Amino acid sequence: MSRATAVDGFVFRDVCARCASGVAVATVNSADGTPHGLTISSFTPVSLDPPLILIAIDHAVAALPHLRAGNYFAINILDEDQSDLSVRFAEQPEGRFDGIAWQPGTTGAPLLTGVLATLECRRWNTVEAGDHMVLFGEVVRASFREGKPLIYFLRDYRGLL
């Protein structure tokens, strides 16, 4: 049985929760080299030529000024066993990189160790969209390993069967 109702914020969130998404952590360095990151589920491949992706970042996110100012950022696609990293980068207000393994990529953007895949991106364009900024990145380096992704569906973490 389906329900149709007017679209308000609660209904919109409930509808969007029914679209499974992969979970990733976007990372960037501040001007002084300090790493910053946040959990994202709004990662989308956009183009093959050039290779472009997009992420949507809420204006209230602390890492947003660093993403606006930086030339490079990375997308770290999480493995099905890395929900702890997702929670850390979504909820921990400070020290998100404390005690976890990471290294700078070829662009300098922070890459988390052990993730399923990474994309190092050059900031290509930004677009203001409601309460979010959409950040387009041109992929300049990519890597992956075999495994299964962490999935987010109906406000909970899932894995592939």
Chimera marker file (.cmm) of the C-alpha trace (Angstrom):
<marker_set name="trace">
<marker id="1" x="0.000" y="0.000" z="0.000" r="1" g="1" b="0" radius="0.5"/>
<marker id="2" x="1.420" y="3.353" z="-0.946" r="1" g="1" b="0" radius="0.5"/>
<marker id="3" x="0.739" y="6.663" z="0.732" r="1" g="1" b="0" radius="0.5"/>
<marker id="4" x="0.629" y="10.006" z="-1.039" r="1" g="1" b="0" radius="0.5"/>
<marker id="5" x="0.829" y="13.184" z="0.968" r="1" g="1" b="0" radius="0.5"/>
<marker id="6" x="1.969" y="16.788" z="0.696" r="1" g="1" b="0" radius="0.5"/>
<marker id="7" x="5.736" y="17.200" z="0.590" r="1" g="1" b="0" radius="0.5"/>
<marker id="8" x="7.162" y="18.638" z="3.771" r="1" g="1" b="0" radius="0.5"/>
<marker id="9" x="10.597" y="18.039" z="5.265" r="1" g="1" b="0" radius="0.5"/>
<marker id="10" x="9.539" y="14.908" z="7.154" r="1" g="1" b="0" radius="0.5"/>
<marker id="11" x="7.816" y="13.316" z="4.161" r="1" g="1" b="0" radius="0.5"/>
<marker id="12" x="10.735" y="14.213" z="1.903" r="1" g="1" b="0" radius="0.5"/>
<marker id="13" x="13.216" y="12.539" z="4.309" r="1" g="1" b="0" radius="0.5"/>
<marker id="14" x="11.009" y="9.438" z="4.588" r="1" g="1" b="0" radius="0.5"/>
<marker id="15" x="10.788" y="9.124" z="0.811" r="1" g="1" b="0" radius="0.5"/>
<marker id="16" x="14.545" y="9.634" z="0.349" r="1" g="1" b="0" radius="0.5"/>
<marker id="17" x="15.263" y="7.041" z="3.067" r="1" g="1" b="0" radius="0.5"/>
<marker id="18" x="13.765" y="4.461" z="0.708" r="1" g="1" b="0" radius="0.5"/>
<marker id="19" x="16.548" y="4.985" z="-1.809" r="1" g="1" b="0" radius="0.5"/>
<marker id="20" x="19.555" y="2.895" z="-0.827" r="1" g="1" b="0" radius="0.5"/>
<marker id="21" x="22.853" y="4.714" z="-1.119" r="1" g="1" b="0" radius="0.5"/>
<marker id="22" x="26.483" y="3.897" z="-0.699" r="1" g="1" b="0" radius="0.5"/>
<marker id="23" x="28.330" y="5.525" z="2.171" r="1" g="1" b="0" radius="0.5"/>
<marker id="24" x="31.543" y="7.489" z="1.747" r="1" g="1" b="0" radius="0.5"/>
<marker id="25" x="33.689" y="9.974" z="3.613" r="1" g="1" b="0" radius="0.5"/>
<marker id="26" x="34.697" y="13.178" z="1.824" r="1" g="1" b="0" radius="0.5"/>
<marker id="27" x="38.079" y="14.481" z="2.996" r="1" g="1" b="0" radius="0.5"/>
<marker id="28" x="40.009" y="17.692" z="2.464" r="1" g="1" b="0" radius="0.5"/>
<marker id="29" x="42.920" y="19.570" z="4.015" r="1" g="1" b="0" radius="0.5"/>
<marker id="30" x="42.587" y="23.062" z="5.413" r="1" g="1" b="0" radius="0.5"/>
<marker id="31" x="45.074" y="25.724" z="4.302" r="1" g="1" b="0" radius="0.5"/>
<marker id="32" x="47.356" y="24.787" z="7.227" r="1" g="1" b="0" radius="0.5"/>
<marker id="33" x="47.303" y="21.086" z="6.239" r="1" g="1" b="0" radius="0.5"/>
<marker id="34" x="44.885" y="19.885" z="8.920" r="1" g="1" b="0" radius="0.5"/>
<marker id="35" x="42.670" y="17.060" z="7.602" r="1" g="1" b="0" radius="0.5"/>
<marker id="36" x="38.884" y="17.428" z="7.714" r="1" g="1" b="0" radius="0.5"/>
<marker id="37" x="36.179" y="15.014" z="6.689" r="1" g="1" b="0" radius="0.5"/>
<marker id="38" x="32.487" y="14.206" z="6.759" r="1" g="1" b="0" radius="0.5"/>
<marker id="39" x="30.244" y="11.270" z="5.999" r="1" g="1" b="0" radius="0.5"/>
<marker id="40" x="28.290" y="11.607" z="2.765" r="1" g="1" b="0" radius="0.5"/>
<marker id="41" x="25.628" y="9.581" z="1.043" r="1" g="1" b="0" radius="0.5"/>
<marker id="42" x="25.041" y="12.087" z="-1.744" r="1" g="1" b="0" radius="0.5"/>
<marker id="43" x="27.897" y="11.026" z="-4.026" r="1" g="1" b="0" radius="0.5"/>
<marker id="44" x="27.098" y="10.742" z="-7.736" r="1" g="1" b="0" radius="0.5"/>
<marker id="45" x="29.191" y="9.990" z="-10.815" r="1" g="1" b="0" radius="0.5"/>
<marker id="46" x="28.357" y="12.668" z="-13.410" r="1" g="1" b="0" radius="0.5"/>
<marker id="47" x="30.536" y="12.362" z="-16.520" r="1" g="1" b="0" radius="0.5"/>
<marker id="48" x="33.117" y="10.086" z="-18.134" r="1" g="1" b="0" radius="0.5"/>
<marker id="49" x="34.772" y="12.752" z="-20.281" r="1" g="1" b="0" radius="0.5"/>
<marker id="50" x="36.019" y="14.443" z="-18.250" r="1" g="1" b="0" radius="0.5"/>
<marker id="51" x="35.566" y="12.095" z="-15.273" r="1" g="1" b="0" radius="0.5"/>
<marker id="52" x="33.359" y="14.122" z="-12.908" r="1" g="1" b="0" radius="0.5"/>
<marker id="53" x="31.573" y="13.369" z="-9.652" r="1" g="1" b="0" radius="0.5"/>
<marker id="54" x="29.401" y="15.478" z="-7.373" r="1" g="1" b="0" radius="0.5"/>
<marker id="55" x="28.696" y="15.629" z="-3.683" r="1" g="1" b="0" radius="0.5"/>
<marker id="56" x="26.124" y="17.758" z="-1.851" r="1" g="1" b="0" radius="0.5"/>
<marker id="57" x="27.211" y="19.375" z="1.418" r="1" g="1" b="0" radius="0.5"/>
<marker id="58" x="24.886" y="21.027" z="3.943" r="1" g="1" b="0" radius="0.5"/>
<marker id="59" x="25.793" y="24.685" z="4.577" r="1" g="1" b="0" radius="0.5"/>
<marker id="60" x="26.013" y="23.934" z="8.321" r="1" g="1" b="0" radius="0.5"/>
<marker id="61" x="28.865" y="21.401" z="7.935" r="1" g="1" b="0" radius="0.5"/>
<marker id="62" x="32.123" y="22.522" z="9.574" r="1" g="1" b="0" radius="0.5"/>
<marker id="63" x="34.272" y="21.171" z="6.706" r="1" g="1" b="0" radius="0.5"/>
<marker id="64" x="32.432" y="23.228" z="4.083" r="1" g="1" b="0" radius="0.5"/>
<marker id="65" x="34.766" y="26.276" z="4.177" r="1" g="1" b="0" radius="0.5"/>
<marker id="66" x="37.740" y="23.948" z="3.587" r="1" g="1" b="0" radius="0.5"/>
<marker id="67" x="35.961" y="22.252" z="0.676" r="1" g="1" b="0" radius="0.5"/>
<marker id="68" x="35.158" y="25.678" z="-0.801" r="1" g="1" b="0" radius="0.5"/>
<marker id="69" x="38.749" y="26.901" z="-0.433" r="1" g="1" b="0" radius="0.5"/>
<marker id="70" x="40.710" y="23.768" z="-1.287" r="1" g="1" b="0" radius="0.5"/>
<marker id="71" x="41.754" y="22.779" z="-4.774" r="1" g="1" b="0" radius="0.5"/>
<marker id="72" x="41.624" y="19.035" z="-4.044" r="1" g="1" b="0" radius="0.5"/>
<marker id="73" x="39.428" y="16.684" z="-2.034" r="1" g="1" b="0" radius="0.5"/>
<marker id="74" x="38.929" y="12.932" z="-1.848" r="1" g="1" b="0" radius="0.5"/>
<marker id="75" x="36.014" y="10.531" z="-1.710" r="1" g="1" b="0" radius="0.5"/>
<marker id="76" x="36.644" y="7.435" z="0.415" r="1" g="1" b="0" radius="0.5"/>
<marker id="77" x="34.024" y="4.758" z="-0.364" r="1" g="1" b="0" radius="0.5"/>
<marker id="78" x="33.450" y="2.636" z="2.730" r="1" g="1" b="0" radius="0.5"/>
<marker id="79" x="33.554" y="-1.152" z="2.968" r="1" g="1" b="0" radius="0.5"/>
<marker id="80" x="30.610" y="-3.003" z="4.514" r="1" g="1" b="0" radius="0.5"/>
<marker id="81" x="32.590" y="-3.415" z="7.773" r="1" g="1" b="0" radius="0.5"/>
<marker id="82" x="33.344" y="0.305" z="8.188" r="1" g="1" b="0" radius="0.5"/>
<marker id="83" x="30.133" y="1.681" z="9.680" r="1" g="1" b="0" radius="0.5"/>
<marker id="84" x="32.272" y="2.863" z="12.631" r="1" g="1" b="0" radius="0.5"/>
<marker id="85" x="34.092" y="5.274" z="10.284" r="1" g="1" b="0" radius="0.5"/>
<marker id="86" x="30.780" y="6.528" z="8.939" r="1" g="1" b="0" radius="0.5"/>
<marker id="87" x="29.506" y="7.229" z="12.461" r="1" g="1" b="0" radius="0.5"/>
<marker id="88" x="32.803" y="8.874" z="13.473" r="1" g="1" b="0" radius="0.5"/>
<marker id="89" x="32.799" y="11.274" z="10.503" r="1" g="1" b="0" radius="0.5"/>
<marker id="90" x="29.075" y="11.997" z="10.897" r="1" g="1" b="0" radius="0.5"/>
<marker id="91" x="28.815" y="12.509" z="14.655" r="1" g="1" b="0" radius="0.5"/>
<marker id="92" x="32.198" y="13.224" z="16.259" r="1" g="1" b="0" radius="0.5"/>
<marker id="93" x="32.504" y="17.031" z="16.407" r="1" g="1" b="0" radius="0.5"/>
<marker id="94" x="36.319" y="17.196" z="16.605" r="1" g="1" b="0" radius="0.5"/>
<marker id="95" x="39.279" y="14.871" z="16.232" r="1" g="1" b="0" radius="0.5"/>
<marker id="96" x="37.710" y="12.771" z="13.500" r="1" g="1" b="0" radius="0.5"/>
<marker id="97" x="41.163" y="11.724" z="12.263" r="1" g="1" b="0" radius="0.5"/>
<marker id="98" x="42.568" y="10.982" z="15.750" r="1" g="1" b="0" radius="0.5"/>
<marker id="99" x="43.645" y="7.364" z="16.058" r="1" g="1" b="0" radius="0.5"/>
<marker id="100" x="42.693" y="6.235" z="12.547" r="1" g="1" b="0" radius="0.5"/>
<marker id="101" x="45.025" y="5.253" z="9.747" r="1" g="1" b="0" radius="0.5"/>
<marker id="102" x="45.212" y="7.595" z="6.764" r="1" g="1" b="0" radius="0.5"/>
<marker id="103" x="47.772" y="9.022" z="4.398" r="1" g="1" b="0" radius="0.5"/>
<marker id="104" x="47.905" y="11.916" z="1.946" r="1" g="1" b="0" radius="0.5"/>
<marker id="105" x="47.097" y="10.966" z="-1.621" r="1" g="1" b="0" radius="0.5"/>
<marker id="106" x="49.030" y="12.175" z="-4.639" r="1" g="1" b="0" radius="0.5"/>
<marker id="107" x="46.962" y="15.383" z="-4.533" r="1" g="1" b="0" radius="0.5"/>
<marker id="108" x="47.560" y="15.769" z="-0.790" r="1" g="1" b="0" radius="0.5"/>
<marker id="109" x="43.911" y="15.006" z="0.035" r="1" g="1" b="0" radius="0.5"/>
<marker id="110" x="43.526" y="12.621" z="3.000" r="1" g="1" b="0" radius="0.5"/>
<marker id="111" x="42.891" y="8.973" z="2.050" r="1" g="1" b="0" radius="0.5"/>
<marker id="112" x="41.510" y="6.619" z="4.700" r="1" g="1" b="0" radius="0.5"/>
<marker id="113" x="43.316" y="3.292" z="4.963" r="1" g="1" b="0" radius="0.5"/>
<marker id="114" x="41.389" y="0.115" z="4.161" r="1" g="1" b="0" radius="0.5"/>
<marker id="115" x="38.440" y="1.678" z="2.347" r="1" g="1" b="0" radius="0.5"/>
<marker id="116" x="36.844" y="-0.025" z="-0.648" r="1" g="1" b="0" radius="0.5"/>
<marker id="117" x="37.765" y="2.718" z="-3.129" r="1" g="1" b="0" radius="0.5"/>
<marker id="118" x="39.139" y="6.242" z="-3.330" r="1" g="1" b="0" radius="0.5"/>
<marker id="119" x="38.707" y="9.099" z="-5.765" r="1" g="1" b="0" radius="0.5"/>
<marker id="120" x="41.062" y="12.057" z="-5.624" r="1" g="1" b="0" radius="0.5"/>
<marker id="121" x="39.383" y="15.075" z="-7.177" r="1" g="1" b="0" radius="0.5"/>
<marker id="122" x="40.241" y="18.582" z="-8.301" r="1" g="1" b="0" radius="0.5"/>
<marker id="123" x="37.489" y="21.076" z="-7.435" r="1" g="1" b="0" radius="0.5"/>
<marker id="124" x="35.803" y="21.705" z="-10.783" r="1" g="1" b="0" radius="0.5"/>
<marker id="125" x="32.713" y="23.764" z="-9.952" r="1" g="1" b="0" radius="0.5"/>
<marker id="126" x="30.257" y="24.576" z="-7.172" r="1" g="1" b="0" radius="0.5"/>
<marker id="127" x="26.549" y="25.315" z="-7.302" r="1" g="1" b="0" radius="0.5"/>
<marker id="128" x="24.379" y="26.626" z="-4.491" r="1" g="1" b="0" radius="0.5"/>
<marker id="129" x="21.243" y="24.482" z="-4.174" r="1" g="1" b="0" radius="0.5"/>
<marker id="130" x="18.843" y="25.262" z="-1.334" r="1" g="1" b="0" radius="0.5"/>
<marker id="131" x="20.497" y="24.531" z="2.005" r="1" g="1" b="0" radius="0.5"/>
<marker id="132" x="23.382" y="22.681" z="0.324" r="1" g="1" b="0" radius="0.5"/>
<marker id="133" x="26.376" y="23.397" z="-1.845" r="1" g="1" b="0" radius="0.5"/>
<marker id="134" x="26.894" y="20.968" z="-4.712" r="1" g="1" b="0" radius="0.5"/>
<marker id="135" x="30.589" y="20.391" z="-5.279" r="1" g="1" b="0" radius="0.5"/>
<marker id="136" x="31.727" y="18.949" z="-8.589" r="1" g="1" b="0" radius="0.5"/>
<marker id="137" x="35.112" y="17.291" z="-8.734" r="1" g="1" b="0" radius="0.5"/>
<marker id="138" x="37.212" y="16.149" z="-11.655" r="1" g="1" b="0" radius="0.5"/>
<marker id="139" x="38.670" y="12.757" z="-10.772" r="1" g="1" b="0" radius="0.5"/>
<marker id="140" x="42.449" y="12.858" z="-11.194" r="1" g="1" b="0" radius="0.5"/>
<marker id="141" x="43.304" y="9.568" z="-9.471" r="1" g="1" b="0" radius="0.5"/>
<marker id="142" x="41.271" y="6.522" z="-8.466" r="1" g="1" b="0" radius="0.5"/>
<marker id="143" x="41.925" y="3.223" z="-6.736" r="1" g="1" b="0" radius="0.5"/>
<marker id="144" x="39.823" y="0.285" z="-5.532" r="1" g="1" b="0" radius="0.5"/>
<marker id="145" x="40.017" y="-3.190" z="-4.053" r="1" g="1" b="0" radius="0.5"/>
<marker id="146" x="37.633" y="-6.110" z="-4.097" r="1" g="1" b="0" radius="0.5"/>
<marker id="147" x="34.936" y="-6.117" z="-1.421" r="1" g="1" b="0" radius="0.5"/>
<marker id="148" x="31.385" y="-5.079" z="-0.683" r="1" g="1" b="0" radius="0.5"/>
<marker id="149" x="30.158" y="-1.523" z="-0.018" r="1" g="1" b="0" radius="0.5"/>
<marker id="150" x="28.510" y="-0.144" z="3.083" r="1" g="1" b="0" radius="0.5"/>
<marker id="151" x="24.890" y="0.687" z="2.234" r="1" g="1" b="0" radius="0.5"/>
<marker id="152" x="22.519" y="3.098" z="3.998" r="1" g="1" b="0" radius="0.5"/>
<marker id="153" x="18.788" y="2.337" z="3.723" r="1" g="1" b="0" radius="0.5"/>
<marker id="154" x="15.839" y="3.333" z="5.923" r="1" g="1" b="0" radius="0.5"/>
<marker id="155" x="18.207" y="5.166" z="8.297" r="1" g="1" b="0" radius="0.5"/>
<marker id="156" x="20.330" y="2.109" z="9.005" r="1" g="1" b="0" radius="0.5"/>
<marker id="157" x="23.525" y="0.526" z="7.710" r="1" g="1" b="0" radius="0.5"/>
<marker id="158" x="23.210" y="-2.515" z="5.471" r="1" g="1" b="0" radius="0.5"/>
<marker id="159" x="25.445" y="-4.767" z="3.437" r="1" g="1" b="0" radius="0.5"/>
<marker id="160" x="24.914" y="-6.552" z="0.181" r="1" g="1" b="0" radius="0.5"/>
<marker id="161" x="23.643" y="-10.110" z="0.464" r="1" g="1" b="0" radius="0.5"/>
<link id1="1" id2="2" r="1" g="1" b="0" radius="0.2"/>
<link id1="2" id2="3" r="1" g="1" b="0" radius="0.2"/>
<link id1="3" id2="4" r="1" g="1" b="0" radius="0.2"/>
<link id1="4" id2="5" r="1" g="1" b="0" radius="0.2"/>
<link id1="5" id2="6" r="1" g="1" b="0" radius="0.2"/>
<link id1="6" id2="7" r="1" g="1" b="0" radius="0.2"/>
<link id1="7" id2="8" r="1" g="1" b="0" radius="0.2"/>
<link id1="8" id2="9" r="1" g="1" b="0" radius="0.2"/>
<link id1="9" id2="10" r="1" g="1" b="0" radius="0.2"/>
<link id1="10" id2="11" r="1" g="1" b="0" radius="0.2"/>
<link id1="11" id2="12" r="1" g="1" b="0" radius="0.2"/>
<link id1="12" id2="13" r="1" g="1" b="0" radius="0.2"/>
<link id1="13" id2="14" r="1" g="1" b="0" radius="0.2"/>
<link id1="14" id2="15" r="1" g="1" b="0" radius="0.2"/>
<link id1="15" id2="16" r="1" g="1" b="0" radius="0.2"/>
<link id1="16" id2="17" r="1" g="1" b="0" radius="0.2"/>
<link id1="17" id2="18" r="1" g="1" b="0" radius="0.2"/>
<link id1="18" id2="19" r="1" g="1" b="0" radius="0.2"/>
<link id1="19" id2="20" r="1" g="1" b="0" radius="0.2"/>
<link id1="20" id2="21" r="1" g="1" b="0" radius="0.2"/>
<link id1="21" id2="22" r="1" g="1" b="0" radius="0.2"/>
<link id1="22" id2="23" r="1" g="1" b="0" radius="0.2"/>
<link id1="23" id2="24" r="1" g="1" b="0" radius="0.2"/>
<link id1="24" id2="25" r="1" g="1" b="0" radius="0.2"/>
<link id1="25" id2="26" r="1" g="1" b="0" radius="0.2"/>
<link id1="26" id2="27" r="1" g="1" b="0" radius="0.2"/>
<link id1="27" id2="28" r="1" g="1" b="0" radius="0.2"/>
<link id1="28" id2="29" r="1" g="1" b="0" radius="0.2"/>
<link id1="29" id2="30" r="1" g="1" b="0" radius="0.2"/>
<link id1="30" id2="31" r="1" g="1" b="0" radius="0.2"/>
<link id1="31" id2="32" r="1" g="1" b="0" radius="0.2"/>
<link id1="32" id2="33" r="1" g="1" b="0" radius="0.2"/>
<link id1="33" id2="34" r="1" g="1" b="0" radius="0.2"/>
<link id1="34" id2="35" r="1" g="1" b="0" radius="0.2"/>
<link id1="35" id2="36" r="1" g="1" b="0" radius="0.2"/>
<link id1="36" id2="37" r="1" g="1" b="0" radius="0.2"/>
<link id1="37" id2="38" r="1" g="1" b="0" radius="0.2"/>
<link id1="38" id2="39" r="1" g="1" b="0" radius="0.2"/>
<link id1="39" id2="40" r="1" g="1" b="0" radius="0.2"/>
<link id1="40" id2="41" r="1" g="1" b="0" radius="0.2"/>
<link id1="41" id2="42" r="1" g="1" b="0" radius="0.2"/>
<link id1="42" id2="43" r="1" g="1" b="0" radius="0.2"/>
<link id1="43" id2="44" r="1" g="1" b="0" radius="0.2"/>
<link id1="44" id2="45" r="1" g="1" b="0" radius="0.2"/>
<link id1="45" id2="46" r="1" g="1" b="0" radius="0.2"/>
<link id1="46" id2="47" r="1" g="1" b="0" radius="0.2"/>
<link id1="47" id2="48" r="1" g="1" b="0" radius="0.2"/>
<link id1="48" id2="49" r="1" g="1" b="0" radius="0.2"/>
<link id1="49" id2="50" r="1" g="1" b="0" radius="0.2"/>
<link id1="50" id2="51" r="1" g="1" b="0" radius="0.2"/>
<link id1="51" id2="52" r="1" g="1" b="0" radius="0.2"/>
<link id1="52" id2="53" r="1" g="1" b="0" radius="0.2"/>
<link id1="53" id2="54" r="1" g="1" b="0" radius="0.2"/>
<link id1="54" id2="55" r="1" g="1" b="0" radius="0.2"/>
<link id1="55" id2="56" r="1" g="1" b="0" radius="0.2"/>
<link id1="56" id2="57" r="1" g="1" b="0" radius="0.2"/>
<link id1="57" id2="58" r="1" g="1" b="0" radius="0.2"/>
<link id1="58" id2="59" r="1" g="1" b="0" radius="0.2"/>
<link id1="59" id2="60" r="1" g="1" b="0" radius="0.2"/>
<link id1="60" id2="61" r="1" g="1" b="0" radius="0.2"/>
<link id1="61" id2="62" r="1" g="1" b="0" radius="0.2"/>
<link id1="62" id2="63" r="1" g="1" b="0" radius="0.2"/>
<link id1="63" id2="64" r="1" g="1" b="0" radius="0.2"/>
<link id1="64" id2="65" r="1" g="1" b="0" radius="0.2"/>
<link id1="65" id2="66" r="1" g="1" b="0" radius="0.2"/>
<link id1="66" id2="67" r="1" g="1" b="0" radius="0.2"/>
<link id1="67" id2="68" r="1" g="1" b="0" radius="0.2"/>
<link id1="68" id2="69" r="1" g="1" b="0" radius="0.2"/>
<link id1="69" id2="70" r="1" g="1" b="0" radius="0.2"/>
<link id1="70" id2="71" r="1" g="1" b="0" radius="0.2"/>
<link id1="71" id2="72" r="1" g="1" b="0" radius="0.2"/>
<link id1="72" id2="73" r="1" g="1" b="0" radius="0.2"/>
<link id1="73" id2="74" r="1" g="1" b="0" radius="0.2"/>
<link id1="74" id2="75" r="1" g="1" b="0" radius="0.2"/>
<link id1="75" id2="76" r="1" g="1" b="0" radius="0.2"/>
<link id1="76" id2="77" r="1" g="1" b="0" radius="0.2"/>
<link id1="77" id2="78" r="1" g="1" b="0" radius="0.2"/>
<link id1="78" id2="79" r="1" g="1" b="0" radius="0.2"/>
<link id1="79" id2="80" r="1" g="1" b="0" radius="0.2"/>
<link id1="80" id2="81" r="1" g="1" b="0" radius="0.2"/>
<link id1="81" id2="82" r="1" g="1" b="0" radius="0.2"/>
<link id1="82" id2="83" r="1" g="1" b="0" radius="0.2"/>
<link id1="83" id2="84" r="1" g="1" b="0" radius="0.2"/>
<link id1="84" id2="85" r="1" g="1" b="0" radius="0.2"/>
<link id1="85" id2="86" r="1" g="1" b="0" radius="0.2"/>
<link id1="86" id2="87" r="1" g="1" b="0" radius="0.2"/>
<link id1="87" id2="88" r="1" g="1" b="0" radius="0.2"/>
<link id1="88" id2="89" r="1" g="1" b="0" radius="0.2"/>
<link id1="89" id2="90" r="1" g="1" b="0" radius="0.2"/>
<link id1="90" id2="91" r="1" g="1" b="0" radius="0.2"/>
<link id1="91" id2="92" r="1" g="1" b="0" radius="0.2"/>
<link id1="92" id2="93" r="1" g="1" b="0" radius="0.2"/>
<link id1="93" id2="94" r="1" g="1" b="0" radius="0.2"/>
<link id1="94" id2="95" r="1" g="1" b="0" radius="0.2"/>
<link id1="95" id2="96" r="1" g="1" b="0" radius="0.2"/>
<link id1="96" id2="97" r="1" g="1" b="0" radius="0.2"/>
<link id1="97" id2="98" r="1" g="1" b="0" radius="0.2"/>
<link id1="98" id2="99" r="1" g="1" b="0" radius="0.2"/>
<link id1="99" id2="100" r="1" g="1" b="0" radius="0.2"/>
<link id1="100" id2="101" r="1" g="1" b="0" radius="0.2"/>
<link id1="101" id2="102" r="1" g="1" b="0" radius="0.2"/>
<link id1="102" id2="103" r="1" g="1" b="0" radius="0.2"/>
<link id1="103" id2="104" r="1" g="1" b="0" radius="0.2"/>
<link id1="104" id2="105" r="1" g="1" b="0" radius="0.2"/>
<link id1="105" id2="106" r="1" g="1" b="0" radius="0.2"/>
<link id1="106" id2="107" r="1" g="1" b="0" radius="0.2"/>
<link id1="107" id2="108" r="1" g="1" b="0" radius="0.2"/>
<link id1="108" id2="109" r="1" g="1" b="0" radius="0.2"/>
<link id1="109" id2="110" r="1" g="1" b="0" radius="0.2"/>
<link id1="110" id2="111" r="1" g="1" b="0" radius="0.2"/>
<link id1="111" id2="112" r="1" g="1" b="0" radius="0.2"/>
<link id1="112" id2="113" r="1" g="1" b="0" radius="0.2"/>
<link id1="113" id2="114" r="1" g="1" b="0" radius="0.2"/>
<link id1="114" id2="115" r="1" g="1" b="0" radius="0.2"/>
<link id1="115" id2="116" r="1" g="1" b="0" radius="0.2"/>
<link id1="116" id2="117" r="1" g="1" b="0" radius="0.2"/>
<link id1="117" id2="118" r="1" g="1" b="0" radius="0.2"/>
<link id1="118" id2="119" r="1" g="1" b="0" radius="0.2"/>
<link id1="119" id2="120" r="1" g="1" b="0" radius="0.2"/>
<link id1="120" id2="121" r="1" g="1" b="0" radius="0.2"/>
<link id1="121" id2="122" r="1" g="1" b="0" radius="0.2"/>
<link id1="122" id2="123" r="1" g="1" b="0" radius="0.2"/>
<link id1="123" id2="124" r="1" g="1" b="0" radius="0.2"/>
<link id1="124" id2="125" r="1" g="1" b="0" radius="0.2"/>
<link id1="125" id2="126" r="1" g="1" b="0" radius="0.2"/>
<link id1="126" id2="127" r="1" g="1" b="0" radius="0.2"/>
<link id1="127" id2="128" r="1" g="1" b="0" radius="0.2"/>
<link id1="128" id2="129" r="1" g="1" b="0" radius="0.2"/>
<link id1="129" id2="130" r="1" g="1" b="0" radius="0.2"/>
<link id1="130" id2="131" r="1" g="1" b="0" radius="0.2"/>
<link id1="131" id2="132" r="1" g="1" b="0" radius="0.2"/>
<link id1="132" id2="133" r="1" g="1" b="0" radius="0.2"/>
<link id1="133" id2="134" r="1" g="1" b="0" radius="0.2"/>
<link id1="134" id2="135" r="1" g="1" b="0" radius="0.2"/>
<link id1="135" id2="136" r="1" g="1" b="0" radius="0.2"/>
<link id1="136" id2="137" r="1" g="1" b="0" radius="0.2"/>
<link id1="137" id2="138" r="1" g="1" b="0" radius="0.2"/>
<link id1="138" id2="139" r="1" g="1" b="0" radius="0.2"/>
<link id1="139" id2="140" r="1" g="1" b="0" radius="0.2"/>
<link id1="140" id2="141" r="1" g="1" b="0" radius="0.2"/>
<link id1="141" id2="142" r="1" g="1" b="0" radius="0.2"/>
<link id1="142" id2="143" r="1" g="1" b="0" radius="0.2"/>
<link id1="143" id2="144" r="1" g="1" b="0" radius="0.2"/>
<link id1="144" id2="145" r="1" g="1" b="0" radius="0.2"/>
<link id1="145" id2="146" r="1" g="1" b="0" radius="0.2"/>
<link id1="146" id2="147" r="1" g="1" b="0" radius="0.2"/>
<link id1="147" id2="148" r="1" g="1" b="0" radius="0.2"/>
<link id1="148" id2="149" r="1" g="1" b="0" radius="0.2"/>
<link id1="149" id2="150" r="1" g="1" b="0" radius="0.2"/>
<link id1="150" id2="151" r="1" g="1" b="0" radius="0.2"/>
<link id1="151" id2="152" r="1" g="1" b="0" radius="0.2"/>
<link id1="152" id2="153" r="1" g="1" b="0" radius="0.2"/>
<link id1="153" id2="154" r="1" g="1" b="0" radius="0.2"/>
<link id1="154" id2="155" r="1" g="1" b="0" radius="0.2"/>
<link id1="155" id2="156" r="1" g="1" b="0" radius="0.2"/>
<link id1="156" id2="157" r="1" g="1" b="0" radius="0.2"/>
<link id1="157" id2="158" r="1" g="1" b="0" radius="0.2"/>
<link id1="158" id2="159" r="1" g="1" b="0" radius="0.2"/>
<link id1="159" id2="160" r="1" g="1" b="0" radius="0.2"/>
<link id1="160" id2="161" r="1" g="1" b="0" radius="0.2"/>
</marker_set>
